[in-house]
Amino acid sequence: MPPNNQQLTPLLSNAALSRLERLRINTNRRFTDKRRGEHLRGRGGTSTEFSDFRDYVAGDDMRFVDWNAFARLNRPYVKLYEQEEEMYVLLLVDASSSMVFEDKLLRAKELAAAYGVMGLLGNERVCACVFNSTGASPTLLRPCRGRASMMKLFAFLEGIEGGGDSSVDEGIETMLKHLTGRGVAVVLSDFLTFGDTKRALNRLFSSGLEPFAVQILAPAEMDPDVSGDSRLIDCETEHTLDVSCNADLLRLYQEHRQSFERELEIYCRQRSGQFVCVNSAESTDWILFDLMRRRGWVK
């Protein structure tokens, strides 16, 4: 990494980048592509690290038959070796109007940069997608890899501007029409949508992507401080709602919010994924190096 006076990106400090060099994304299911990379998979291959045996089946490569075992047992076995395969890291950034509120989009860009750096330094294929307006094609960063692609990733993320009415489920559905690959999908959104978020996460899983869902909420959304009569305006649809706030209404709001978070977490775990809700007021360093390390998202 460069000296401290040469800042690579405003999204991450050089100190954070140095710490990220020692971290990697910790996946559960190990979705990978067939291309060679850094993730070990037990299968017949050309690696020299032995993994296991399995019964020979028609069509197996005869070069991997253990002839010594065949001579002793009169039954053919195939030797399996550890073969390294690459993993895609898809960064999905919700840049709709609701994300502009209280630094939510900024925090999403910072976390996307961090996960992108871990992917690039881990020799994974990293691609990014930004969605905001309904019906519009997503803005894409095509798959890239290696340390040399870091500046391309930073420039792409720094250029993201918020605004639009796209929901996270619509963004995921549209993204899957443009990008393919097996690995991890890091979804950075507030998930404040009336759409079918569960269906979108299921589409990710069925496409060979392990969902890492990060819900980013503003302090005012996590603990609203309102009283009396208020008019709420949806920044994406411009619909209005007149409410009379009191303790009972705020309690119902918190119950609904926490129930929704639990549903998302359960659904992600059922798809071998991860879910976490973070406050946009928290520092990115704390989220990455404390919260996500404790939860096992990175190692």
C-alpha positions as CSV (number, residue, x, y, z in Angstrom):
1,M,0.0,0.0,0.0
2,P,1.1,3.6,-0.6
3,P,2.4,5.9,2.1
4,N,-0.3,7.5,4.3
5,N,-0.1,10.9,2.4
6,Q,-1.2,9.2,-0.9
7,Q,-4.8,8.4,-0.4
8,L,-6.1,5.9,-2.9
9,T,-9.8,6.5,-2.4
10,P,-11.9,8.7,-0.2
11,L,-14.1,5.6,0.5
12,L,-11.4,3.8,2.6
13,S,-8.4,5.0,4.5
14,N,-5.0,3.5,3.6
15,A,-4.9,2.0,7.1
16,A,-8.1,0.2,6.4
17,L,-6.8,-1.0,3.0
18,S,-3.7,-2.4,4.7
19,R,-5.9,-4.4,7.1
20,L,-8.1,-5.6,4.3
21,E,-5.0,-7.2,2.6
22,R,-5.0,-9.8,5.4
23,L,-8.7,-10.6,5.2
24,R,-10.8,-12.7,2.9
25,I,-14.5,-13.2,2.4
26,N,-15.6,-16.3,4.4
27,T,-18.3,-18.2,2.5
28,N,-20.4,-21.1,3.6
29,R,-21.5,-22.9,0.5
30,R,-18.3,-22.3,-1.6
31,F,-20.1,-21.6,-4.9
32,T,-17.3,-21.4,-7.5
33,D,-16.8,-21.4,-11.2
34,K,-14.7,-24.0,-13.0
35,R,-11.9,-21.5,-13.7
36,R,-8.8,-21.8,-11.6
37,G,-8.6,-19.6,-8.6
38,E,-7.8,-19.8,-4.9
39,H,-10.7,-21.9,-3.5
40,L,-10.0,-25.5,-2.9
41,R,-12.4,-28.1,-4.2
42,G,-12.0,-31.9,-3.8
43,R,-12.1,-33.4,-7.3
44,G,-10.0,-35.2,-9.8
45,G,-7.4,-32.7,-11.1
46,T,-3.8,-31.9,-11.7
47,S,-3.0,-30.5,-8.2
48,T,-0.4,-32.5,-6.1
49,E,-2.3,-32.2,-2.8
50,F,-4.3,-35.4,-2.2
51,S,-7.8,-35.1,-0.9
52,D,-9.7,-38.4,-0.9
53,F,-10.8,-41.6,-2.8
54,R,-14.1,-42.4,-4.4
55,D,-15.4,-45.3,-6.5
56,Y,-14.6,-45.3,-10.1
57,V,-17.5,-44.6,-12.5
58,A,-17.7,-44.9,-16.2
59,G,-16.1,-41.9,-17.9
60,D,-13.6,-41.0,-15.2
61,D,-10.1,-40.1,-16.3
62,M,-8.0,-43.3,-16.1
63,R,-5.0,-41.3,-15.1
64,F,-6.5,-40.9,-11.6
65,V,-7.2,-44.5,-10.9
66,D,-5.3,-45.9,-7.9
67,W,-3.8,-49.0,-9.5
68,N,-2.2,-50.1,-6.2
69,A,-5.6,-50.1,-4.5
70,F,-7.1,-52.0,-7.5
71,A,-4.4,-54.7,-7.2
72,R,-5.1,-55.2,-3.5
73,L,-8.9,-54.9,-3.5
74,N,-9.7,-55.9,-7.1
75,R,-12.0,-52.8,-7.2
76,P,-11.1,-49.5,-9.0
77,Y,-10.9,-46.3,-7.0
78,V,-10.2,-42.8,-8.2
79,K,-7.9,-40.4,-6.4
80,L,-9.2,-37.0,-5.7
81,Y,-7.0,-33.9,-5.4
82,E,-7.5,-30.4,-4.1
83,Q,-8.1,-28.2,-7.1
84,E,-8.3,-24.4,-6.8
85,E,-11.2,-22.7,-8.4
86,E,-12.2,-19.1,-8.6
87,M,-15.2,-17.4,-7.0
88,Y,-17.2,-14.4,-8.3
89,V,-17.8,-11.5,-5.9
90,L,-20.9,-9.5,-7.0
91,L,-21.4,-6.2,-5.4
92,L,-25.0,-5.0,-5.6
93,V,-25.5,-1.4,-4.5
94,D,-28.9,0.1,-4.0
95,A,-28.7,3.7,-5.0
96,S,-32.4,4.6,-5.0
97,S,-33.6,7.8,-3.4
98,S,-34.2,6.2,0.0
99,M,-30.5,5.4,0.3
100,V,-29.5,9.0,0.1
101,F,-30.9,9.6,3.5
102,E,-28.4,10.1,6.4
103,D,-25.3,8.6,4.7
104,K,-26.8,5.2,3.9
105,L,-25.5,5.3,0.3
106,L,-22.1,6.5,1.4
107,R,-21.8,3.6,3.8
108,A,-22.9,1.2,1.1
109,K,-20.2,2.4,-1.2
110,E,-17.6,2.1,1.5
111,L,-18.6,-1.5,2.3
112,A,-18.7,-2.3,-1.4
113,A,-15.2,-1.0,-1.8
114,A,-14.0,-3.1,1.1
115,Y,-15.6,-6.3,-0.2
116,G,-14.3,-5.6,-3.7
117,V,-10.8,-5.1,-2.4
118,M,-10.9,-8.4,-0.5
119,G,-12.1,-10.1,-3.6
120,L,-9.5,-8.6,-5.9
121,L,-6.6,-9.4,-3.5
122,G,-8.0,-12.9,-3.2
123,N,-7.7,-13.3,-6.9
124,E,-11.5,-13.5,-7.3
125,R,-13.5,-12.1,-10.2
126,V,-15.2,-8.9,-8.9
127,C,-18.1,-7.2,-10.6
128,A,-20.4,-4.4,-9.4
129,C,-24.0,-3.4,-10.2
130,V,-25.8,-0.2,-9.2
131,F,-29.6,0.1,-9.5
132,N,-31.8,3.0,-8.9
133,S,-34.5,3.8,-11.5
134,T,-37.3,1.3,-12.2
135,G,-37.0,-0.2,-15.7
136,A,-33.5,1.2,-16.4
137,S,-30.6,-1.0,-17.1
138,P,-28.3,-1.3,-14.2
139,T,-24.9,0.5,-14.2
140,L,-22.3,-2.3,-14.4
141,L,-18.6,-2.8,-13.6
142,R,-17.7,-5.8,-15.7
143,P,-15.8,-8.7,-14.0
144,C,-12.2,-7.8,-13.2
145,R,-9.5,-9.3,-11.0
146,G,-6.2,-8.6,-9.4
147,R,-4.6,-5.6,-7.5
148,A,-4.3,-3.7,-10.8
149,S,-8.1,-3.4,-10.9
150,M,-8.5,-1.6,-7.6
151,M,-8.5,1.9,-9.1
152,K,-11.1,0.9,-11.6
153,L,-13.3,-0.4,-8.8
154,F,-12.8,2.7,-6.7
155,A,-13.6,5.0,-9.6
156,F,-16.8,3.1,-10.4
157,L,-18.0,3.2,-6.8
158,E,-17.0,6.9,-6.2
159,G,-19.1,7.8,-9.3
160,I,-22.3,6.4,-7.9
161,E,-25.1,9.0,-7.4
162,G,-28.3,8.3,-5.6
163,G,-31.8,8.9,-6.9
164,G,-34.6,6.9,-8.4
165,D,-37.5,4.7,-7.5
166,S,-36.1,1.2,-8.0
167,S,-36.7,-1.4,-5.3
168,V,-34.0,-3.9,-4.3
169,D,-35.9,-6.9,-5.6
170,E,-36.3,-5.2,-9.1
171,G,-32.6,-4.3,-9.1
172,I,-31.6,-7.9,-8.3
173,E,-33.9,-9.3,-11.0
174,T,-32.5,-6.9,-13.6
175,M,-28.9,-7.5,-12.6
176,L,-29.3,-11.3,-13.1
177,K,-30.2,-10.6,-16.7
178,H,-26.8,-8.9,-17.3
179,L,-24.3,-10.8,-15.1
180,T,-23.6,-14.4,-14.6
181,G,-21.2,-16.2,-12.2
182,R,-21.2,-18.4,-9.2
183,G,-19.9,-17.2,-5.8
184,V,-21.0,-14.4,-3.4
185,A,-23.5,-11.6,-3.9
186,V,-23.0,-8.8,-1.4
187,V,-26.4,-6.9,-1.4
188,L,-26.1,-3.4,0.2
189,S,-29.5,-1.8,0.6
190,D,-32.0,-0.5,3.2
191,F,-34.5,-3.2,1.9
192,L,-37.3,-0.7,2.4
193,T,-39.5,-1.9,-0.4
194,F,-43.0,-3.3,-1.0
195,G,-41.6,-5.8,-3.5
196,D,-40.9,-9.5,-3.0
197,T,-37.4,-9.4,-1.5
198,K,-37.5,-13.1,-0.6
199,R,-38.1,-14.0,-4.2
200,A,-35.1,-11.9,-5.3
201,L,-32.8,-13.5,-2.7
202,N,-34.1,-16.9,-3.8
203,R,-33.2,-16.0,-7.4
204,L,-29.6,-15.2,-6.3
205,F,-29.3,-18.5,-4.5
206,S,-30.7,-20.5,-7.5
207,S,-28.2,-18.7,-9.8
208,G,-25.3,-20.1,-7.7
209,L,-24.8,-17.0,-5.6
210,E,-24.5,-17.0,-1.8
211,P,-26.4,-13.9,-0.5
212,F,-24.6,-11.6,1.9
213,A,-27.4,-9.1,2.7
214,V,-26.4,-5.9,4.5
215,Q,-29.3,-3.8,5.6
216,I,-28.2,-0.2,6.1
217,L,-30.6,1.9,8.1
218,A,-30.4,5.5,9.2
219,P,-30.4,6.5,12.9
220,A,-33.8,8.1,12.4
221,E,-35.1,4.8,10.9
222,M,-33.7,2.7,13.7
223,D,-34.9,4.9,16.5
224,P,-37.3,7.6,15.2
225,D,-37.7,10.7,17.4
226,V,-41.1,12.1,16.3
227,S,-44.1,13.2,18.2
228,G,-47.5,14.8,17.6
229,D,-49.0,15.0,14.1
230,S,-46.7,14.4,11.2
231,R,-46.9,13.9,7.4
232,L,-44.6,11.3,6.1
233,I,-43.5,11.5,2.4
234,D,-42.1,8.6,0.5
235,C,-39.0,10.0,-1.3
236,E,-39.3,7.5,-4.1
237,T,-43.1,7.4,-4.8
238,E,-44.0,10.8,-3.3
239,H,-46.9,9.2,-1.5
240,T,-47.9,10.8,1.7
241,L,-49.2,9.5,5.0
242,D,-50.5,11.5,7.9
243,V,-49.9,10.0,11.3
244,S,-50.4,11.0,14.9
245,C,-47.3,9.7,16.6
246,N,-47.4,8.4,20.2
247,A,-45.6,5.7,22.2
248,D,-47.9,2.9,21.0
249,L,-47.3,3.7,17.3
250,L,-43.5,3.9,17.8
251,R,-43.7,0.5,19.6
252,L,-45.6,-1.1,16.8
253,Y,-43.1,0.4,14.3
254,Q,-40.1,-1.1,16.2
255,E,-41.9,-4.5,16.4
256,H,-42.5,-4.5,12.7
257,R,-38.9,-3.4,11.9
258,Q,-37.3,-6.0,14.1
259,S,-39.7,-8.7,12.8
260,F,-38.8,-7.8,9.2
261,E,-35.0,-8.1,10.0
262,R,-35.5,-11.5,11.6
263,E,-37.4,-12.7,8.5
264,L,-34.6,-11.5,6.2
265,E,-32.0,-13.2,8.4
266,I,-33.8,-16.5,8.5
267,Y,-34.4,-16.5,4.8
268,C,-30.7,-15.7,4.1
269,R,-29.6,-18.5,6.4
270,Q,-31.9,-20.9,4.8
271,R,-30.1,-20.1,1.5
272,S,-26.7,-20.6,3.1
273,G,-26.3,-16.9,3.2
274,Q,-25.7,-14.1,5.8
275,F,-27.7,-11.1,7.0
276,V,-26.8,-8.2,9.2
277,C,-28.5,-4.8,9.9
278,V,-26.2,-1.9,10.5
279,N,-26.6,1.7,11.5
280,S,-25.3,4.3,8.9
281,A,-24.0,6.3,11.8
282,E,-21.5,3.5,12.7
283,S,-18.0,3.8,11.1
284,T,-17.2,1.5,8.3
285,D,-14.0,0.3,10.1
286,W,-16.1,-0.8,13.1
287,I,-18.6,-2.6,10.8
288,L,-15.8,-4.4,8.9
289,F,-13.2,-5.2,11.5
290,D,-15.3,-5.7,14.5
291,L,-18.9,-6.6,13.7
292,M,-18.3,-8.7,10.5
293,R,-15.2,-10.4,11.9
294,R,-17.2,-11.4,15.0
295,R,-20.0,-12.7,12.9
296,G,-17.6,-14.7,10.7
297,W,-18.3,-12.8,7.4
298,V,-14.5,-12.2,6.9
299,K,-11.5,-14.1,8.2
